[in-house]
Amino acid sequence: MKAVFEVIGGPMDGTIFSLEESGKIGRAEECKIHLPYDKFISRDHADIIFRDDGIFLKDNNSRNGTFVNGMLIEQTFKLDSGIEFTAGSTCLKINITES
């Protein structure tokens, strides 16, 4: 399974990230979705979790929260293709493929 994340709003608009395994979203350099120009995103903001039953998004008690469809997520949220979510001031859209 592969997930492509497109930044569709925020300081890095148009940037594409491709993941084939779990990783972090944040300002820290070690994050697989590294967003260093977003002043509102935490260093370790959220996790993208690959499991046998899908790809999931989990907020890591970030200061500004993680939102899906404008709603704050408080539990692990299953992502599907086309879902848009916001971390800090960055909006991302996911596309999932089987290869």
N, C-alpha and C positions, 0 to 999 in steps of 0.2 A: 504494500500500500504506500502511496506517495501523496503528500499534501503540498499544494502550492498556495502560498499566502501572498496576496497582492495588497500593498498599502494603497488604500483608496482615499485617504484623507490624513492630513497631518504633515509634519516637517519632512518626511521622507516619501511623500506622495509619488506613486509610480514604481517604487522599489518592489522587487519580487524575491521571496524566500522560498526555497524548496526543501522539504524535510521528508526523510524516509524512516525516521526514528524519533523518539521522544526528545524534547528539548525545552529550553526556557525562553521566555520573552522578557526583555528588559534592557536597561542601559549598560549593564555589565558586559565587558568584552567577551566573556565566555558564553553569552546567550546565543543560541542558534538563530533567534530572531532578534538581532542586535539593533536597538533603536536609540543611538547615542544623542540624537538631537531633540528628543522629546523631553522637555523639562518636567512634564507631569507623570512620567512613567517611572516606576521604581527600578532599582538595579536588578532585582529578582522579582518581577511583577507577576508573572503567571507561568504555568507549565502547559505544554502541549504533550499529551500522553497518548502514545500508540499502544493499543491493546488488540487482542484478537477480535473483539466485538466492536471496534471502531476507533475513532480519534476523539480525544476528549480535551477540554479546556478547564483548567483549575486556577483560580486566583490564589496568590500566595500572601494573603492578608496585606495586599498593597494599600498604599495610602489613599489612592484615588479610585480604586476598584476596577473591575472588569465588567463590561456590559455587553449583553447580547440583545439585539432588538430593543435597545434603550433600557433594559432591565438589568439591575445589578445581579450578578451570579454569586450565590453563596455556597453552592455545591458544585461538584464536578459536572460539567455540561457536555453532552455529546454533540460533536460538530458534524454537519452534513455539508455537502457542496452547496455553495451559494450563500452560506450564512456569513453575515457581517458582524464583527464584534469590535469593541473599542477598549483599548488599554492606554491609560494616560490620555493624550490628545490624538492618538493614532488610531485610525479605523482600518481594519484589515478584512479582506474577503478571502474565504478558503475555497479551493477546488480540490477535490479528492479523486484520485485515479487508482486503479488496481495494480498498475505496473510500477 
